[in-house]
């Protein structure tokens, strides 16, 4: 991941990560998904959502609303 980017969310459900990414975009927060497929079964694995460090706190607040 690029320097200065912070992981704010991760899940084994890529769709859930994409939904959170979309919600961040709606709040004007730039983000990027890094997918880590399993080496044996590529259709499973973890997806991580990153944002720039300056927006991390705001992004985490948005993520909290999804998790509640």
Long-range contacts (C-beta under 8 A, 24 or more apart in sequence): 1-32, 1-34, 1-50, 2-32, 4-52, 4-53, 5-32, 5-50, 5-51, 5-52, 5-53, 6-50, 6-51, 6-52, 6-53, 6-56, 7-48, 7-49, 7-50, 8-49, 8-50, 8-51, 8-56, 8-59, 8-60, 8-63, 9-48, 9-49, 9-63, 10-46, 10-47, 10-48, 10-49, 11-46, 11-47, 12-44, 12-45, 12-46, 12-47, 13-47, 14-47, 17-47, 17-48, 17-49, 19-66, 20-49, 20-62, 20-63, 20-66, 21-49, 23-62, 23-66, 24-49, 24-51, 24-59, 24-62, 27-58, 27-59, 27-62, 29-55, 29-58, 29-59, 29-62, 30-55, 31-59
